[in-house]
């Protein structure tokens, strides 16, 4: 009996093991459906009703360098938005609907190295309207729009975009982001 009284206060002081810090690496942080997408009436859109073929973005490496000095930079966090566009109707400013953006967000935190391994990700372009205006006068299926990468580097938050046609060619490559905190950041690709 005496030993159980000692364990309980120790457990309370240390906390349960599930409250440990988040592991190093990349993980899915927010799906588009969980990101506050609302209908014109202000209600959640719910599950997607239309989709197109899945796009597999291969794993690749990511490195950040100072655009002026070429020295390696180590971000504290990197956010990767795998985006697509979908046709939305009704849409307040457009009586026949308009294209809207959606994305799934992957977060990479507690980074230890200057080169980050980004895991393979399957993008499922999807939408929340499947009616007459997605078929007339031509098909308007959801489509992959690319990858937006944003990093948190001391005093700077560079952002670059990987275009859809570049995303498929990432296998065995390292994406090198030349950070320009006072101007545009650029991205180039190197073979590993």
Secondary structure, DSSP 8 states (H G I E B T S, - for coil): -HHHHHHHHHHHHH--GGGS---SEEEEEE-GGGTT-B-TTS-B--S-SEEEEEEEE--EEEEEEETTT--EE--SEEEEEEEEEEEESSBTTBTT-EEEEEEEEEEEES--SSEEEE--EEEEEEES--SGGGTSSS----EEEEEEEEEEBTTB--EEEE-HHHHTT-TTEEEEEEE-TTS--EEEEEE-
